[in-house]
């Protein structure tokens, strides 16, 4: 029976595999590449979509208001006549009457006295005064108040005409008897509508599948508008 081979292993040739050697770059994270720049067509399309979406959302209620009020203006018979007339009388206090009889008349005291006494709204206009009488008008959306004052005694008569909710909506739609703040609202709404329309048209130019039919529809609509304007102008 032969003895087992107990000779030592030759250097550099191990009989059993040893532990795996550690490489310095084995656990290094992979280097991230910088994202590639998007083509200009993609960037333009994204910008147009953002403009279209957010400008639509910012003015959604205003656009719905002006659309609905435009329909009401086109059909005033839908609501019928809701006009009401209210009359009142009173006497101006002595300081306001003295200011009104000054040269030139100081209307501030008279206007503020009438506002406080009768809850008048809107701007005062059509100011007129002479040695016997004075007159002015308060105008607000859907409402007008005419005031006639006896400059000798301070007694006055006022007549308020209210035309109802539809008249208020119609005046707001047209910017009639409104202040400068509401006029800015109308201008901004028109500006946003322009942005919405232009951005929507720009998005359409990138949609190759729908572009031909959409352009044909645009041309047909433009033709119908031109025919309508020409018919009304004749």
C-alpha positions in Angstrom: 0.0 0.0 0.0 1.6 3.3 -1.1 1.8 6.3 1.2 -0.2 9.4 0.3 1.6 12.2 -1.6 2.3 14.9 0.9 4.7 16.9 -1.2 4.2 20.6 -1.0 2.7 22.3 -3.9 5.0 24.1 -6.3 5.2 27.8 -6.0 2.8 29.7 -8.3 0.6 26.6 -8.9 -1.9 26.2 -6.0 -3.9 23.0 -5.8 -7.1 24.9 -4.6 -8.3 28.2 -5.8 -7.8 31.0 -3.3 -10.0 34.0 -2.5 -10.8 36.3 -5.4 -8.5 39.1 -5.9 -9.9 42.7 -5.3 -9.7 45.0 -8.3 -9.5 48.7 -7.5 -12.1 49.6 -10.2 -14.5 46.8 -9.5 -17.0 48.8 -7.3 -16.7 52.2 -9.0 -20.1 53.7 -10.0 -20.6 54.0 -13.7 -20.1 57.5 -15.0 -23.4 59.1 -16.0 -23.4 60.7 -19.4 -24.8 64.2 -19.7 -28.3 64.2 -21.2 -28.3 64.9 -24.9 -29.8 68.3 -25.9 -33.3 68.1 -27.3 -33.8 69.1 -30.9 -35.1 72.6 -31.4 -38.4 71.3 -32.8 -39.1 69.4 -29.5 -38.2 72.4 -27.4 -40.5 74.7 -29.4 -43.3 72.2 -29.2 -42.9 71.9 -25.4 -42.9 75.6 -25.1 -46.0 76.0 -27.2 -47.9 73.3 -25.2 -47.0 75.0 -21.9 -48.2 78.4 -23.2 -51.4 76.9 -24.5 -52.2 74.9 -21.3 -51.4 77.4 -18.6 -52.8 80.5 -20.4 -56.0 78.6 -21.0 -56.2 77.6 -17.3 -55.3 81.1 -16.1 -58.2 82.7 -18.0 -60.7 79.9 -18.2 -63.4 81.5 -16.1 -63.0 84.9 -17.8 -63.2 83.3 -21.3 -66.4 81.4 -20.2 -67.8 84.7 -18.8 -67.2 86.7 -22.0 -68.6 83.8 -24.1 -71.8 83.5 -22.2 -72.3 87.3 -21.9 -71.8 87.6 -25.6 -74.7 85.2 -26.2 -76.9 87.2 -23.8 -76.0 90.4 -25.6 -77.0 88.8 -28.9 -80.4 87.7 -27.5 -81.6 90.5 -25.2 -85.2 89.2 -25.5 -84.4 86.1 -23.6 -84.6 87.8 -20.3 -87.3 90.4 -21.0 -87.5 93.8 -19.4 -86.3 93.9 -15.7 -86.0 97.7 -15.4 -86.8 99.3 -12.1 -86.9 103.0 -11.2 -86.4 104.3 -7.7 -86.8 108.0 -6.7 -85.6 109.8 -3.6 -85.3 113.3 -2.2 -83.1 115.0 0.4 -81.2 118.2 1.4 -77.5 118.8 1.2 -75.8 119.8 4.4 -74.6 123.5 4.5 -70.9 122.8 4.0 -71.5 120.7 0.8 -73.9 123.3 -0.5 -71.4 126.1 0.1 -68.7 124.2 -1.7 -71.1 123.6 -4.6 -71.9 127.3 -4.9 -68.2 128.2 -4.9 -66.4 129.4 -8.0 -65.5 126.9 -9.5 -67.8 124.5 -7.8 -66.2 121.9 -5.5 -68.1 118.7 -6.2 -66.3 116.4 -3.8 -68.5 117.1 -0.8 -71.7 116.8 -2.8 -70.7 113.5 -4.4 -69.6 111.9 -1.2 -72.7 113.1 0.7 -75.0 111.6 -2.0 -73.0 108.3 -2.0 -73.3 107.9 1.7 -77.0 108.8 1.9 -78.3 106.7 -0.9 -75.6 103.9 -1.4 -74.8 105.2 -4.9 -72.2 103.3 -6.9 -70.1 104.0 -9.9 -68.4 107.1 -11.2 -69.9 110.6 -11.1 -70.1 112.5 -14.4 -72.0 115.0 -16.4 -71.3 117.6 -13.8 -73.2 120.9 -14.4 -73.9 123.9 -12.1 -75.4 127.4 -12.4 -76.8 129.9 -9.9 -80.1 128.1 -9.8 -79.5 124.3 -10.1 -76.9 121.7 -10.5 -77.0 118.2 -11.9 -74.8 115.1 -12.1 -75.1 111.4 -13.0 -73.7 108.3 -11.2 -73.1 105.4 -13.7 -72.3 101.8 -12.8 -72.8 98.6 -14.7 -76.6 98.1 -15.2 -77.5 101.2 -13.2 -77.7 105.0 -13.7 -78.7 107.7 -11.1 -79.6 111.2 -12.2 -79.4 113.9 -9.5 -80.9 117.4 -9.8 -80.0 119.9 -7.0 -81.5 123.3 -6.2 -78.4 125.3 -5.5 -80.4 128.0 -3.5 -81.9 125.6 -0.9 -79.8 122.5 -1.2 -82.8 120.3 -1.9 -82.3 117.5 -4.5 -84.1 114.8 -6.3 -82.5 111.6 -7.6 -83.8 109.0 -9.9 -82.1 105.6 -10.1 -82.7 103.3 -13.0 -81.7 99.6 -12.7 -81.9 97.4 -15.7 -81.4 94.0 -14.0 -78.6 91.4 -13.9 -78.5 90.9 -17.7 -77.7 94.7 -18.1 -74.9 94.3 -15.5 -73.4 91.4 -17.4 -73.8 93.3 -20.7 -72.0 96.4 -19.4 -69.2 94.3 -18.0 -68.8 92.5 -21.4 -68.6 95.9 -23.2 -66.6 97.7 -20.5 -69.5 100.2 -20.3 -69.7 102.3 -17.1 -66.8 100.4 -15.6 -63.6 101.6 -14.0 -60.0 101.3 -15.3 -59.5 98.1 -13.3 -62.1 96.2 -15.3 -60.8 97.7 -18.5 -57.4 96.1 -17.7 -59.2 92.8 -17.1 -60.7 93.0 -20.6 -57.3 93.9 -22.2 -55.6 91.0 -20.4 -58.3 88.6 -21.4 -57.9 89.6 -25.1 -54.1 89.2 -24.8 -54.5 85.7 -23.3 -56.9 84.7 -26.0 -54.4 85.8 -28.6 -51.7 83.7 -26.9 -54.0 80.7 -26.7 -54.9 81.0 -30.4 -51.4 81.5 -31.6 -49.9 78.7 -29.5 -52.7 76.3 -30.6 -51.9 77.1 -34.3 -48.2 76.6 -33.6 -48.9 73.2 -32.0 -50.9 72.2 -35.1 -47.9 72.9 -37.4 -46.0 70.0 -35.7 -48.9 67.5 -36.1 -48.2 66.1 -39.5 -51.1 63.7 -39.4 -53.8 66.3 -38.7 -52.1 69.4 -40.3 -53.6 69.2 -43.8 -57.2 68.8 -42.6 -56.8 71.4 -39.9 -55.4 73.9 -42.4 -58.3 73.2 -44.7 -60.7 73.8 -41.9 -58.9 77.1 -41.0 -59.2 78.2 -44.6 -62.9 77.3 -44.8 -63.5 79.3 -41.6 -61.6 82.3 -42.9 -63.6 82.2 -46.1 -66.9 82.1 -44.2 -65.8 85.0 -42.0 -64.9 87.0 -45.0 -68.2 86.3 -46.7 -70.1 87.3 -43.6 -68.2 90.6 -43.2 -68.7 91.4 -46.9 -72.4 90.6 -46.7 -72.9 92.9 -43.7 -70.8 95.7 -45.2 -73.0 95.8 -48.4 
